[in-house]
Amino acid sequence: MWIFCSVNIEIMRKFKVEEPIEKSRNNDQIVYSEFLLYLYNKIINNDIVTTGANASQTAGQEGYVELLAKRVDLDPYAPYIYLDKNFQTPKKYVKAELDWYKSMDLSIIGHEGIESNPTWQSCCTQDDKKLVNSNYGWCVFSEENGSQYDNCLEVLKKDKTTRNAIIVYNRPEIYKDYKKDGAHDMICTMYSHFFIRKNKLYMVHQMRSNDIRYGFICSDLAWNCFVYQNMYEDLKETYPDLEVGTIRWTSDSMHLYSRHFDDLKKFVEEKQKFHNATYSV
């Protein structure tokens, strides 16, 4: 199901929150203790998955360590991670990707920082259209994909107890669509589900596949904070006293590829060495 949505023919949507707002760094410690430390221990214990011979892979993806169905609660106003030079959010890239997502254009052509990005070049169709499935702005906001954000907003406005405020990123046709015209773009996100409970807004977010370095830390967290913050601000018009809850994030596979093993080992071991030196004084 390819639907080409050109930025030239679609009026750009206005957002109450144009870029993720940062109020804390609360997620840094969660990411370190709940994700990176566990992945580090798997490397040390040689609990490594060898990538299948028929799987699509590039250099450095021959193996990986992973956490299955790992769940954490995250602060929706801590969109960026600052742990180490190799494990921090690249804000310049986040801005480029967010601008492209907000355009809802399924083509990477003409989008600064995206058209030239090797990952997106390998994901897109290998023709002159350069189409992808994973423009998340299109998935969430576009009329072509069911105006899902607006539908969520409306059902939440009508009923604070609803269980129907869900945004579905993936689709059954993805098995055919992900490899159409030379593409390789199996959408990594499954859904986001919004709840208002005890006067707080919660977002339950489910990922099919999550590369912790080039996915979660790079831009996935920032994108979902952006979606959450807009939903929160939009709902405040109906519920002025609404409070901030959490993003409950589950990754079916939270993983780190072999090309990043040494970076993680160095980071964790230096951090542990500093911790031991500090507390031995």
N, C-alpha and C positions, 0 to 999 in steps of 0.2 A: 504494500500500500504506500506508494510514493505520492506525496502531495506537495508540489512545489509552491512554496509561499514566498514571494519576492517582497523584499523590503520596499520596493518602489511602488507596489500596488496596495500595500497594507499600511494603514495609519498606525504609527507607533503608539503603543499603549502608554498611558501615564500611570506611574507608580507613586504611591505615597512615600515609599522608601526606595530611593533610586540605587543605592548601594548598601551593602550590609553595614549596620551600625554596630560599633564595637564598644561595649561597656565594661568588659572584663576579659581576663585571660584564664577563666575558670576551667576551660577544657584542656589546657596543656597537661596538667597532672593526670587527668583522666586518660588522655591518649597515651601518655607514657606508661602509667601503671596497669591499665586495662588492655592495651593493645601491644605496645612496643616491647614491654618486658616479657610478655607471654610469647611473642614471636621470637625474641632473642633466645629464650630458653629452648624453643624448638630447634633453632639453629645449633645451639650448643649440644643438644641431645641428638642431633642428626635426624630429627623427625621431619624429613623433607619429602615433599611430593615431587616426583619426576613428571614433567609435562609429557603427556601422551604424544606418540609419534604422529598422530593424525590431527593434533591440535594446532591451531594457528599460533605461531610464536616468533619472536624476534630474538636477536642475540641478547643474552642475559636473562631470558625467560625459560631456560631449560629446566629449572626447578623452582620451587617456592615453598615457603612455610605458610600455614594458614590456621585461622581460628574459625570453627564452624558455628554458625548461629550465635555469635557473640553479641550481647546486648549491653548497652550503656545508656545512661541518661545524661544529656548534654545541655549546656547553657546556650539558648538561641541567640544571646547577645555576646557570644565569644566566638566570632566566625573565623578567626585566624589562629593558626598554631605557630608558636615561637619556641621551639625546643633546641634546635641546632641548625647549622647552615644547610644540612642535608634533610632536615625534617622540620621545615617551616613553610608557611603558605606564601607563594610568590604573588604578591598583591597586584603587580603589573599584569600578570597573566589572568588573574581573577577578573580584573577590570575588562580585559579584552574579551574573555569568554562571556561575561555577564552582558556586555554590549551586544554580542552576537545572539545570545539567548533572548534578550529583550526584543531583538528584531524579528524573532520567530521565523527566520529564513533557514530552510533546510539545506541550503547550499553554503559551502564554506567560502565561495568565491567573493572577493572584495571585502573580507572581514579581517582587519589588521590583527595580527597575532594568532589568527586561526588558519587562514588560507596557507600560510607558510609553515604551520606546525606539523612536524613529521607524523605525530600520532593521528591527527585528523586527516592528513593526506592518505594514510594507510587505511583509515576507516571508511572514507567516502567512496562513492562509485568512481570507477576508473574511466569515466567518460568526460565529456566537456561540461556536464552539469555539476559534478562534484557534490552529490547529495549524501546526506546522512540521515539516520533515524534519531540520533541522540542530541538534537537541539532541544534541551530541556525546557526552554521558554515556549517552544512550539508545543511540546507535550503537555505543559501545564496550563497555558493561557490561551492557546489559539482556538478559534471557532472550528477549524478543520478537525481538531482532536477533541471536540465536544465541550469547549468552554468549561473545562473541569474546575478551574479555580473559582470562577464566578458561580458555578453550581454549588460548590462547597460553601462559599460565603453565604449564599441565599438560604441554604438549608440550616446553617448555623444561626443565622439571624432569626429564622422562624421557630427554631427549636434548640435550646441550649443542651438538651439531652440527646440529640440525634447521634446515631451511629452511621449515618449515611454520607458524611463529609469526607469523601475519599477521592484522591487524584491517582489515576492508574497510568503509569508511564508505559508499561509493556503491553503486548497484545499477542493473541495466538498466531497471527500472520508473521510474527518476527522470525520464525524458523525459515521462511522463504525470503523475507525482506532483508535480513541481515547480510546476506551474501549476494544480493541482486546486483548485476552489472559490475561485478568485481569488488563490491564493497565487503567490509568485514566490520559490521556494527550491530552486535547483539546488545540491546539496551541493558545497562547495568542496574538501573533502578526499577523496582517493582511498583511501589506505591507509597504515598503519604496519606495518613489518615488523621483527621483533626477531631479533637474532643474538647468540650468545655466541661470540666469537672471541678467542683468546689471553687467556682468562679476563676479558674485558671485555664489558659489555653495550652493544650498538649498536642504535640504532633508525633505520631507513631510512624517511623520511617523504615522501610524495608528495602535492603539492597540485595540483588542477586549475587553480584560480584563486586568486590571493593579492594582495589590496589591501594594499600594504605598510604604510600608515598605519592604516586602520580594520580591518585583518585581522591581519596578521603582528605588528606592534608592539603593537596594541591588546590582543589576547588570544590569538591563535593560538599564539604561542611559549609563553606561560605555560601554556596548556592542555596542550600536548604535553610540556612539562617535568613537569607534574603526572602525566601518564600514565606517562612514563618513570620517574620517581622511585618511583611505586608498584610498577611492575614490578620495579625494582631491589631495593626493600626486600622484596617478596614472594619474590624468588629467593634472597635472602640466607639464608633459612631452609634452603634446599637446598644452596646454594653459599656458605658463610660468607666465603670469601676472594674472592668476585666483586668486580671492580673497575669503576669508572665509565668508560664509553667516551664516545661522542659521539652526537648526533642528526645524521644526514646528511639534510639538508633539500633537496628539489628542488621547485621551483615551475614548473609548465608555463608559467604566465604570472604573473610577479611584476610588478605594475604600480602606477602612481601616477596618479590622476585629475587632470584639468586644474584642478579646484578647489584643488588643493594644490601646483600648480607654483610659485607665488610664495613659498610657505612654504619649499619645498625650496631654491629659488634663494637666498633670504635666508640660510638656515641655512648652506649650503655656502660661500657667498661670504664671510660673516662669519668662518667657521672658517678659510678660506684666508687671509683678511686677517690674522687673529690669528697664524696660523702663520708667515706671511711677516714680520710685524713682530717676532716672537720671534726668528727665526733671522737677522734682519738686524742685530741688536744686537751 
